[in-house]
């Protein structure tokens, strides 16, 4: 997963994690190393996520004008 996550460095992504129940985190991936991922949220706060709990990473969807979609349905 670490090598795949490195492809998203510098991009705003939706990261799906398992934490009791399935949840997601949104933010820009800053760094990936040693089984962890450093994420910067929209409020400039940093968080670290253990890659063992990541189930899916996708770039945040945007519309034709380049704006973020307000509703993401998977």
SULRA-V632398 format. One record per residue. N is the residue number from 1. PSI is psi in radians with two decimals (none if undefined). NEAR is the number of other ideal C-beta (glycine too) atoms within 10 Angstrom. D_LAST is the distance of its C-alpha to the last C-alpha in Angstrom with 2 decimals. Layout:
N_PSI_NEAR_D_LAST ; N_PSI_NEAR_D_LAST
This chain:
1_-0.56_14_20.57 ; 2_-0.74_13_23.00 ; 3_-0.60_7_23.75 ; 4_-0.71_11_20.14 ; 5_-0.56_20_19.55 ; 6_-0.40_13_22.70 ; 7_-0.33_11_21.18 ; 8_0.10_17_19.10 ; 9_2.27_14_22.24 ; 10_-0.04_8_22.78 ; 11_2.59_12_19.24 ; 12_2.19_17_17.02 ; 13_2.81_22_13.98 ; 14_2.16_16_11.26 ; 15_2.08_23_12.67 ; 16_2.23_16_11.36 ; 17_2.74_18_14.60 ; 18_2.05_11_16.26 ; 19_1.29_10_18.83 ; 20_-0.93_5_19.87 ; 21_2.88_5_16.39 ; 22_2.23_10_13.06 ; 23_3.04_11_12.81 ; 24_2.76_14_12.02 ; 25_2.41_16_14.57 ; 26_2.35_14_14.69 ; 27_3.10_22_17.73 ; 28_2.24_16_19.78 ; 29_2.10_22_20.68 ; 30_-0.65_12_24.48 ; 31_2.53_15_25.70 ; 32_2.10_21_24.92 ; 33_2.69_11_27.83 ; 34_0.69_7_29.29 ; 35_0.23_10_26.06 ; 36_2.83_16_24.78 ; 37_2.25_27_22.76 ; 38_2.15_16_24.07 ; 39_2.37_21_21.62 ; 40_2.07_15_22.93 ; 41_3.09_13_21.15 ; 42_-0.41_9_21.64 ; 43_0.30_6_24.73 ; 44_0.25_7_26.22 ; 45_2.49_9_26.10 ; 46_2.52_11_25.74 ; 47_2.66_12_24.05 ; 48_2.33_9_24.22 ; 49_2.34_19_21.61 ; 50_2.16_11_22.81 ; 51_-0.30_18_21.07 ; 52_-0.40_10_21.79 ; 53_-0.02_13_19.05 ; 54_2.24_19_16.30 ; 55_-0.44_11_13.74 ; 56_2.47_12_11.49 ; 57_2.28_19_12.30 ; 58_2.53_14_10.79 ; 59_2.45_12_12.76 ; 60_2.20_14_11.89 ; 61_2.50_12_10.90 ; 62_2.70_11_14.03 ; 63_-3.03_9_15.46 ; 64_-0.46_5_18.55 ; 65_-0.02_5_20.90 ; 66_0.05_6_19.37 ; 67_2.62_8_18.31 ; 68_2.41_11_15.21 ; 69_2.43_10_12.65 ; 70_-0.43_6_13.21 ; 71_2.13_5_9.94 ; 72_2.03_12_6.56 ; 73_2.21_5_3.79 ; 74_none_8_0.00
